[in-house]
């Protein structure tokens, strides 16, 4: 896939963890400016389920996401077909969502939208390994591998796009 034509579908945790941990707007406003630029350029997008997960909590991130330039993709018939194919292709894919705790509700939609748009999934989740394996649990990277969808984390996204940050020290 040509890097200029490549699109990326962001998972909820990419935005939440960056906001709360390592790219908070107070220390790295440029990160959020870059995301807005990438959104305007059509390089990144989020499914409406990711948007809904973020705005569920009234905080600064939800305020930012409401006014940002990242396109929000609605579910359409083709995306719904992609979701059905995800579940049909492997019976373990049903464990992607924890319906009891209401967690990971956007996860299958992230993958379905990525399939529909031939996009790369960007998530903070890691593949299930022997050390983190839980009964009846599967993660986004596992399903992406099964569905032949490229899956990377946000640091890999930064590297792939050639993003570089400049640091400044504010002195008063």
Secondary structure, DSSP 8 states (H G I E B T S, - for coil): --TTT--EEE-HHHHHHIIIIIS-TTT-HHHHHHHHHHHHTTSEEEEHHHHHHHHTS-SHHHHHHHHSS-EEE---HHHHHHHHHHHHH-GGGGGGSBTTTTBSTTHHHHHHHHHHHT-EEE-S-----TTT--TT---HHHHHHHTT--EE-HHHHHHHHT----------
